[in-house]
Amino acid sequence: MDLIDRIIATRTDHDESQRALAAALGINHVQWAQYECRKHELPTRYLEQFCRHYGVSADYLLGLPKGLHWPR
């Protein structure tokens, strides 16, 4: 499972349409659909907004392991 698969799973687990999510993020639903269809790469700003919208960690969406250390 990759980033887009996790994004789609998260959105559908919350029973939210692409159109509703795009409206919450302040973008056009066609633009969001292109990210989910992998026609365009998802910008970091939308990844951050997505995480805040659903209350999920970017680490989870990116498939990173738990316990990574923060740089100091």
C-alpha positions in Angstrom: 0.0 0.0 0.0 1.4 3.4 -1.0 0.6 7.0 -0.1 -2.3 7.4 -2.5 -3.8 4.0 -1.5 -3.7 5.2 2.2 -5.2 8.5 1.3 -8.1 6.9 -0.6 -8.6 4.4 2.2 -8.7 7.2 4.8 -11.2 9.3 2.8 -13.5 6.3 2.1 -13.3 5.1 5.7 -14.7 8.5 6.7 -17.4 8.1 4.0 -16.4 11.4 2.3 -16.5 11.9 -1.4 -13.7 13.4 -3.5 -15.9 16.5 -4.0 -16.5 17.0 -0.3 -12.8 16.6 0.6 -11.8 18.9 -2.2 -14.2 21.6 -0.9 -12.8 21.1 2.6 -9.3 21.6 1.2 -10.3 24.6 -0.9 -9.5 23.1 -4.3 -11.5 21.9 -7.3 -12.7 18.3 -7.1 -11.2 17.5 -10.5 -7.8 18.6 -9.3 -8.2 16.2 -6.3 -9.3 13.4 -8.5 -6.1 13.8 -10.5 -4.0 13.3 -7.4 -5.9 10.2 -6.5 -5.6 8.9 -10.1 -1.9 9.6 -9.9 -2.0 12.0 -12.9 -0.3 14.6 -10.7 1.9 14.4 -7.6 0.2 15.5 -4.4 1.8 18.7 -3.1 3.0 18.8 0.5 0.6 21.6 1.4 -2.4 19.3 0.5 -0.9 16.4 2.4 -0.7 18.6 5.5 -4.2 19.8 5.1 -5.4 16.2 4.5 -3.7 15.1 7.7 -5.3 17.9 9.7 -8.7 17.3 8.2 -8.8 13.7 9.1 -6.6 13.8 12.2 -4.1 11.3 10.8 -0.3 11.3 10.9 1.7 12.0 7.7 4.0 9.2 8.9 1.2 6.7 8.6 0.1 8.0 5.2 3.7 7.8 4.0 4.2 4.3 5.3 7.0 5.3 7.7 7.8 3.0 10.7 6.9 4.1 14.2 9.6 5.3 16.5 11.5 7.5 14.1 13.6 10.2 15.8 13.2 13.9 15.3 16.3 15.8 14.3 17.9 17.9 17.0 
